[in-house]
């Protein structure tokens, strides 16, 4: 009898107690980390200002990257792309705030999702302006197929010939597509990254994504970009938005290592989770 009692007590001591909480990992959306916001805005803003005002585009004779050469300016498509960008960006910010309010956010928390979208657009715009001046690719409407030169149109809506020449060399990547795609990427991150998902952000993802894809088509039709410019802008923007939304999430462990002991007149049991 004693030989059976010792192993039985050992099993009771090592057996996990039913009340022991299991360890789980979950991701949550940060709401009050203003230091992260300040860092992202400061870094992206500095890069944007540097790329916009400090750098000058390369004036190398680099033809439109899709190999299709010159395409004339199309003013209706130009105006349509400007309208889609403005409506898509402001509409996405408004919808993001409405979603936060619909989920019962109060005070500054109801601006959290719009701020993430704005940070994403700023980061993507900074990357674009740096890339534009580094590559110096000619816009299709300004490319002269016969002379193989970037020759800006006189009708360009800029004051000086030098300004027109610089702008003609800023085709790659698209400055319209990229920030809109960044908002779409950030919206997708807000929807997908938290554990359990947040379906409230699915409509925002669809709206901003539709606007970004519309710009991918409209900008080449306007003669302002090649398909390579807009496609690359979409990828850069989407990646920037996903990155910013990911930085606003954190992994939380629940349950952690725990030890539980219970006793009764007939047995003693001990359990642990790691």
N, C-alpha and C positions, 0 to 999 in steps of 0.2 A: 504493500500500500504506500509506503514512504517513497518507493522508487517512482510511482506514478504521480505523486503529489509534487515533487520538485519540478519536472518538466511542465506540468500544468500551471504552476505559479509563474514560471519563466515566460510562458506564452501570454499569460494575463498581463505581465509587466510590460511586454513589448508590443502588445496588440494596440493599434491606434484607436483612440476613443472616438465615438461617433460624433461628438461635439467639436472635434478638432476642425478648424477652418482650413480649407484647401487654399493654396496660393494661386492667385490669378494675376494676370497682367492686362491692363486696359489702357487705352489712350483717350485722353480728354483734351478739350479745346481750351487753351489758355485765354483768360478774359481780362486780367488785370496786370499783365506784364508790360508796363509802359516802358521799361528799359529796353526791351526787345524792339518795341515800336520806334523809340528814339534812335536806336542804333541803325535799324534798317533805313529809316528816313534820312538820317545824316549821311550814311555811306552812299546810298543811292542818289541822294540829292547832289552830293559833291561830285560823284562820277558823271551825273547828268550835266551839271554846269561845266565841268572840265571838257566833256565830249562835245558840248554844244558851242562853247565860246573860246576855249583855249586851243582846240585842235582845228586844223584846216584839212580839208579833204585832199587826198592824193589826186593829182591831175593827170595820172597815167591814162592812156587811151584804152580803157578796159570796156569792151563791148557788153551789151546786155547778156546776162549769164545763161539764158536759155537758148542762145544761138539763133534766135528769130530776127535779130536786128531791129531796124527802125519800125516803130508803129506811131501813127499820128496821135496827137492829143485829142481826147474825146471829152469835151466839156460837160455834157450831161452825166457821164459816168464819174467824172471828177467830183461834181457836185453831189452825186448820189453817195459816193464813198465818204465824203465829208459828213453828210447827213447821217449815214449809218454809224459812223464812229461816234459822233456826238450823242445820238439817240441811244446807241448801245451802251456807251460808257455811263451816261447819267441815269439811264433806265436801270442798269445793273446796280448802281449804287443805291438808287431809290428802293429797288426791290429787296436788296440785301437788308436795308434798314427795316423795311416792312416785315421781313421774315423774323428779325430779331425782336421786334415789338410783338409780333404774333406769338412768339414763344414766351412772352411775359418778361422780357428784359426791361430793366429800369435804368435810368440815369445814363452813365457813359457806356454801359454794356450794350445798349441798343445801337451804338455806333461801332461795335467791335468788328462785325463782318464787313461793313463798308470800308473801314480802315484797312483791313487785310487786303481787300480788292485794290484800294488806292496804292498801298505799298507795293503790291505786285506790279501794277502798271508803271510805277515810278522806277522800280528795279529794271523792268524789261526795257523801258525807254532809255535808261542810262546805258544798258548794253548795246542797244541799237545805235545810239549816237556815237559811241566809241567805234563800233564796227563800220558805220557809214564812212567815217573819216579815215579809217585805217585802210579800207579797200578802194574807195574812189571809183566805184562802178558807175558807168553812165546809164542814165535813164533811157528807155527805148525811144521816147518822143524826141530826145536830143541827140540821138546817134545818127551820124551821116554814113550810110552804107557805102557810098562811092568813095569818100575821102578817108573812111575808117577813122573818124574823129568824133569826139564829143563836142557838138556845136549847139549850144543852147538856143532855144527859140527866142526871138525878140519879143514875143508876146508873153513871156514868163512874167508873172506878177511880182517882180522884185525891182528894187530901185536902180541898182547899178549893174553894169555888165559883169563885174567881178563876182557880185552876189549871185547872179544867174549862173555863172560858170561853176561856182562852188556847189550850188544846189543841183546842177545837172549831174554832178559826180557823187550824189548821195543816194543812189538807188538801193544798194544792198546793205541790210535787209529793209523790209518795209516798215516805216514808222507809223503807218496806220494800223496794220495788222497786229503788230507785236503787242502793244498795250492792251488791245481788246482781247487777244488770245490769253494774255496774262490774267485778265479778270476771269476768263472762262476756266483757266487752270486752277486759279485760287478757289473758285466756286466749286469745282469738282473735288478739291482737297477738303473743303469744309463739309462736303457731303460724304466723302468716302473715308477720311482718315479716322474720325472718332470711332471707337469700338461701338458696334451696334448701328452705325451709320446714322445720318440725320437726313431723312427724306425731304425735309422742308427746303433744303438747298438744291434739290434736283431741278425744279423749274428755273431757278437762277442759272444753273449750269447749262440748261438747254437754251435759254434766251441769249446769254453771253456767248455761248459756243456758236449759235446760229449767226450772230452779228459778226463774229470773227471769221467764220467761213465765207460769209457774204463778201467781206473785204478781200479775202484771198482771191475771189473772182473779179471783183470790181476794179481793183487797182491795176491789173494788167490791161483790162478793157479800157481804162482811162489813159493808157499809154505811159503811166508813171513808173511801172515796175514790170519786171519779168516774173514768170511763174516761180523761178528759183528764189527771187526776192521775197515774195509773199509766202511761199512754202516754208522757207527758213525762218521768216518772222513768226509764223504760226508755231513752229517748234520751239523757238527761243522763248516766246511768250508763254506757251503752255508750261514749259519746264520752270520758268521763273515763278509763275503762279502756284504751281504745285510745291515748289521749294518754300515759298513764303508761308503757305498754309501749313506745311509740315513743321516749320519752325515754331508755329503757334500751337503745336500739340505736344503733349508730354506723356510718357509712359508711367503709369501708376501701378504699383504692386499692392495687392490686397491680400490679406491672409497671412503673408510672410511666415517666417519660422515661428512655430508656437509649440507650447508644451502644456498638456492638460493632465491632471491627476484626479481620479475619483476613487472614493472608498466607500465600502459598505461592510456590514458585519461579516459577510461571507467572502468578499474578494476585494482586492486592490488592483486597479488597472491604471496604466500610464500610456499616453499616446503623444506622438510628436509629428509635426510636418515641417519639411524643409524646402 
